[in-house]
Amino acid sequence: MFSSYEMLKSQIDYQMEDVRKTMKQCKSKRKKNKEKSRKKSNFRLEGEA
């Protein structure tokens, strides 16, 4: 029971670390896209004002 729990816990930790890495990559990609869209929206707002 205890050993299987430890194994499960380490496996989950490993998977969570993997998820965090992929989320970081996605966030950095999204950040770049956000900057682009922010420039567009700022340009649009200036055009309307």
N, C-alpha and C positions, 0 to 999 in steps of 0.2 A: 504494500500500500504506500508506504513512505517513499520508497525508491521510485515507484512509478510516478508518484506526485512530483518528485524532484525532476524526473526526466521530462514530464509534461511541462513543468514550469520553465525549464531551460529551453524547451522547444518553443514555447509561447514567446519567451523573451527574444529568442532568435528571430521568430517570425515578426514580432513587433519592431525589432530593429530594422528588418528588411522593409517593412511597411513605412517606417519613418524615413528611410533613405529614399524610397520611391516618392513619398509625399514631398520631401525637400526638392527633388528634381522637378516634380510637377509644379510646386510653388514657384520655383525660380523661372520656369517657363511661363507660368501665368503672370508673374510680375512683369516680364518683358512685354507680354500682350497687354497688360493693364496700362503700362506706360504709353504704349502706342494708342490705345483707345482713349486714354486721358488727354493726350495731345489732340486727338480728333475732336473730343467733346469740348475741350477748351477753345479750339478753333471755331467750332460750331457756335458756342456761346458768344464768342467775340463777334461773329458774323451777325448773330441775331440782335445783339445789344446796340 
